[in-house]
């Protein structure tokens, strides 16, 4: 068992999906980013994904691209992100933390060193979007051996022939990308999501969380009625951007702008199963 599996099991016992919140580590600066992360669980987040800022985020839309650039400009590095997780763990031992991003920063850091430091920092899982199953020996299998969950993405174009390979070494949960294209580019269709989740569940007992395009409590409720978890990212980094001053610096509204939206989304996921049962 891990923090991730424990948290999904706890949410299922409450009869609701989990709310998975994505924030870019270091956006708009280290201290504000850490303050946001520390405030997320009380606002209703069940799991936290920290984005690893990277200069060439090929799967991300404009909002997350901009967040990554703000973080890089503020001096965020992979080492500082590990430091941030360690600081988060000083006051929160329960909330699962997942790092999401691209392989290049991990490769430069050194895979063995990274996995040792990530585990010691209190990280529970990894989502590395540009490493396909054919490259599992690079990071996936060493991560599993180190005691970290390796979470794989399934998409609308992942067909029956491809799905077993995608799921083979996946652990923690399956992240279903509800749309084709980049993050935040469109709104997911709940009916299609439900069919896709059912199809994935015929191949695995892992929880299935759905992301890409969820922005409102109503959307979270609709998607949550079909899935074990709802992932929200672009909407959160967008409210960070909207809260900044003219120089791109955090303001007194930055943390509360994020937590206010998370509270609304949490209300949506907590209504999801009740709505489905009525």
C-alpha positions as CSV (number, residue, x, y, z in Angstrom):
1,X,0.0,0.0,0.0
2,X,1.1,3.6,-0.6
3,X,-0.3,7.0,0.3
4,X,-1.8,7.1,-3.2
5,X,-3.7,3.8,-2.9
6,X,-4.7,4.6,0.7
7,X,-6.1,8.0,-0.4
8,X,-8.1,6.6,-3.3
9,X,-9.4,3.8,-1.0
10,X,-10.4,6.4,1.6
11,X,-12.3,8.5,-1.0
12,X,-14.0,5.4,-2.3
13,X,-15.1,4.5,1.2
14,X,-16.7,8.0,1.4
15,X,-18.5,7.2,-1.9
16,X,-16.8,9.9,-3.9
17,X,-14.0,10.5,-6.4
18,X,-10.7,12.0,-5.3
19,X,-9.7,15.6,-6.3
20,X,-6.2,15.7,-7.7
21,X,-4.8,19.2,-8.0
22,X,-1.9,20.2,-10.2
23,X,0.2,23.2,-9.5
24,X,3.5,24.2,-11.0
25,X,6.3,24.0,-8.5
26,X,8.0,27.4,-8.1
27,X,5.1,29.4,-9.7
28,X,5.3,32.4,-9.4
29,X,8.1,31.9,-6.8
30,X,9.3,29.3,-4.3
31,X,7.7,30.7,-1.2
32,X,4.3,31.4,-2.7
33,X,4.3,28.0,-4.4
34,X,5.0,26.3,-1.1
35,X,2.3,28.3,0.6
36,X,-0.2,27.2,-2.1
37,X,0.8,23.6,-1.7
38,X,0.4,23.7,2.1
39,X,-3.0,25.2,1.8
40,X,-4.4,22.7,-0.8
41,X,-5.4,19.9,1.5
42,X,-7.4,22.1,3.8
43,X,-9.2,23.5,0.7
44,X,-10.2,20.0,-0.3
45,X,-7.4,18.5,-2.4
46,X,-6.9,14.8,-1.9
47,X,-3.7,14.4,-3.9
48,X,-1.2,17.0,-5.1
49,X,0.6,16.9,-8.4
50,X,3.7,19.2,-8.6
51,X,4.6,20.2,-12.1
52,X,8.3,20.0,-12.9
53,X,9.0,23.1,-14.9
54,X,10.7,22.4,-18.3
55,X,11.6,24.7,-21.2
56,X,9.9,22.5,-23.9
57,X,6.6,21.2,-22.4
58,X,5.2,19.6,-25.6
59,X,2.0,18.2,-24.0
60,X,1.0,21.4,-22.2
61,X,-1.3,24.3,-23.3
62,X,-0.5,28.0,-22.9
63,X,-1.5,28.3,-19.2
64,X,0.8,25.5,-18.0
65,X,3.5,26.6,-20.4
66,X,3.4,30.1,-18.9
67,X,3.4,28.7,-15.4
68,X,6.5,26.7,-16.2
69,X,8.3,29.7,-17.6
70,X,7.4,31.8,-14.6
71,X,8.8,29.1,-12.3
72,X,12.0,28.8,-14.3
73,X,12.5,32.6,-14.2
74,X,12.1,32.5,-10.5
75,X,15.0,30.1,-10.2
76,X,13.1,26.8,-9.8
77,X,15.1,23.7,-10.4
78,X,14.5,20.0,-9.9
79,X,16.7,20.2,-6.7
80,X,14.6,23.1,-5.4
81,X,11.4,21.2,-6.1
82,X,12.7,18.3,-4.0
83,X,13.4,20.8,-1.3
84,X,9.9,22.1,-1.6
85,X,8.4,18.6,-1.1
86,X,10.6,18.1,2.0
87,X,9.3,21.4,3.4
88,X,5.7,20.3,2.6
89,X,6.3,17.0,4.4
90,X,7.3,18.9,7.6
91,X,3.7,19.7,8.2
92,X,1.8,17.1,6.1
93,X,2.7,13.4,6.1
94,X,-0.6,12.2,4.8
95,X,-1.3,13.9,1.5
96,X,0.0,12.0,-1.6
97,X,2.5,13.9,-3.7
98,X,3.1,13.1,-7.4
99,X,5.7,14.8,-9.6
100,X,4.5,15.4,-13.2
101,X,6.5,16.5,-16.2
102,X,9.2,15.4,-18.7
103,X,12.2,13.1,-18.5
104,X,14.9,15.5,-19.5
105,X,15.3,17.2,-16.0
106,X,15.4,13.8,-14.3
107,X,17.9,12.4,-16.8
108,X,20.2,15.4,-16.3
109,X,19.8,15.1,-12.5
110,X,20.7,11.4,-12.7
111,X,18.1,8.7,-12.5
112,X,19.5,6.8,-9.5
113,X,20.3,10.0,-7.6
114,X,16.8,11.4,-8.4
115,X,14.9,8.3,-7.2
116,X,16.9,8.2,-4.0
117,X,16.3,11.9,-3.3
118,X,12.6,11.8,-4.4
119,X,11.8,8.9,-2.0
120,X,13.7,10.6,0.8
121,X,11.8,13.8,0.2
122,X,8.4,12.1,0.6
123,X,7.3,11.9,-3.1
124,X,4.9,9.1,-3.8
125,X,4.7,8.8,-7.5
126,X,5.8,10.0,-10.9
127,X,4.0,11.0,-14.1
128,X,6.5,11.3,-17.0
129,X,4.6,12.1,-20.1
130,X,7.3,11.6,-22.7
131,X,8.5,8.1,-21.7
132,X,6.4,5.4,-23.5
133,X,6.2,1.8,-22.2
134,X,8.9,0.7,-24.6
135,X,11.3,2.8,-22.4
136,X,10.3,1.4,-19.1
137,X,13.8,0.3,-18.3
138,X,14.9,4.0,-18.3
139,X,12.8,5.2,-15.3
140,X,9.6,3.2,-14.7
141,X,11.1,0.0,-13.5
142,X,13.8,1.6,-11.4
143,X,11.1,3.9,-9.9
144,X,9.0,0.9,-9.0
145,X,12.0,-0.8,-7.5
146,X,12.6,2.3,-5.4
147,X,9.1,2.2,-4.0
148,X,7.6,5.0,-6.1
149,X,4.4,4.6,-8.1
150,X,4.7,5.1,-11.8
151,X,1.5,6.5,-13.2
152,X,0.8,6.1,-16.9
153,X,-1.4,8.2,-19.2
154,X,-4.2,6.6,-21.3
155,X,-5.8,8.7,-24.0
156,X,-8.8,8.6,-26.3
157,X,-6.5,7.1,-29.0
158,X,-5.2,4.3,-26.8
159,X,-6.9,1.3,-28.4
160,X,-7.4,-2.2,-27.2
161,X,-4.2,-3.4,-28.7
162,X,-2.1,-0.7,-27.0
163,X,-3.9,-0.6,-23.6
164,X,-2.2,-3.7,-22.1
165,X,1.3,-2.2,-22.7
166,X,0.2,1.1,-21.2
167,X,-1.1,-0.7,-18.1
168,X,1.6,-3.3,-17.7
169,X,3.8,-1.4,-15.2
170,X,1.4,1.3,-14.1
171,X,0.8,1.7,-10.4
172,X,-1.0,4.1,-8.1
173,X,-3.7,5.1,-10.6
174,X,-4.3,5.4,-14.3
175,X,-4.5,9.0,-15.6
176,X,-7.0,9.2,-18.4
177,X,-6.5,12.2,-20.7
178,X,-10.1,13.1,-21.6
179,X,-9.3,15.0,-24.8
180,X,-6.9,14.7,-27.7
181,X,-4.4,17.5,-27.8
182,X,-2.7,19.7,-25.2
183,X,-3.8,20.6,-21.6
184,X,-6.7,23.0,-21.1
185,X,-7.6,23.0,-24.8
186,X,-11.1,21.7,-24.6
187,X,-13.9,20.6,-22.3
188,X,-14.3,16.9,-21.7
189,X,-17.5,15.1,-22.7
190,X,-18.8,13.2,-19.6
191,X,-20.6,10.5,-21.6
192,X,-17.5,9.7,-23.6
193,X,-15.3,9.8,-20.5
194,X,-17.6,7.3,-18.8
195,X,-17.3,4.8,-21.7
196,X,-13.5,5.2,-21.7
197,X,-13.2,4.7,-18.0
198,X,-15.4,1.5,-18.2
199,X,-13.1,0.2,-21.0
200,X,-9.9,0.9,-19.0
201,X,-11.4,-0.8,-15.9
202,X,-12.0,-4.0,-17.8
203,X,-8.2,-4.2,-18.0
204,X,-7.1,-3.1,-14.5
205,X,-8.2,-2.8,-10.9
206,X,-6.3,0.5,-10.4
207,X,-8.3,3.7,-9.9
208,X,-8.8,5.8,-13.0
209,X,-8.5,9.6,-12.6
210,X,-9.6,11.9,-15.4
211,X,-7.9,15.2,-16.4
212,X,-7.4,17.7,-19.1
213,X,-10.1,20.4,-19.4
214,X,-11.9,20.3,-16.1
215,X,-12.4,23.9,-14.8
216,X,-15.6,24.1,-12.8
217,X,-17.3,22.4,-9.9
218,X,-20.1,21.3,-12.3
219,X,-17.6,19.7,-14.7
220,X,-15.8,18.1,-11.7
221,X,-19.1,16.6,-10.6
222,X,-20.0,15.3,-14.0
223,X,-16.6,13.8,-14.6
224,X,-16.4,12.5,-11.0
225,X,-19.6,10.6,-11.4
226,X,-17.8,8.5,-14.1
227,X,-14.3,8.2,-12.5
228,X,-12.4,7.5,-9.4
229,X,-10.6,10.8,-9.5
230,X,-10.8,14.2,-11.2
231,X,-7.6,16.1,-12.1
232,X,-7.5,19.8,-12.4
233,X,-4.5,21.8,-13.5
234,X,-4.8,24.5,-16.1
235,X,-7.7,26.2,-14.2
236,X,-5.5,26.4,-11.1
237,X,-2.4,27.8,-12.8
238,X,-4.7,30.2,-14.7
239,X,-6.0,31.7,-11.4
240,X,-2.4,32.1,-10.2
241,X,-1.6,34.0,-13.4
242,X,-4.7,36.2,-12.9
243,X,-3.7,37.1,-9.3
244,X,-0.3,38.4,-10.1
245,X,0.7,42.1,-10.3
246,X,1.9,43.9,-13.4
247,X,5.4,42.6,-12.9
248,X,4.3,39.0,-12.5
249,X,4.8,38.9,-8.8
250,X,2.5,37.2,-6.2
251,X,0.0,39.4,-4.5
252,X,-2.1,39.0,-1.3
253,X,-4.7,37.3,-3.5
254,X,-2.6,34.6,-5.0
255,X,-2.9,31.8,-2.5
256,X,-6.6,32.4,-1.7
257,X,-7.4,32.6,-5.5
258,X,-6.2,29.0,-5.8
259,X,-7.8,27.7,-2.6
260,X,-11.1,29.3,-3.3
261,X,-11.3,27.5,-6.7
262,X,-10.1,24.2,-5.1
263,X,-12.9,24.5,-2.5
264,X,-15.4,24.9,-5.2
265,X,-14.0,21.9,-7.1
266,X,-14.0,19.9,-3.9
267,X,-17.7,20.6,-3.5
268,X,-18.2,19.3,-7.0
269,X,-16.4,16.0,-6.5
270,X,-18.1,15.5,-3.1
271,X,-21.5,15.9,-4.9
272,X,-20.5,13.6,-7.8
273,X,-21.4,10.2,-6.4
274,X,-24.5,11.5,-4.6
275,X,-25.7,12.9,-7.9
276,X,-25.0,9.6,-9.7
277,X,-26.9,7.6,-7.1
278,X,-30.1,9.8,-7.2
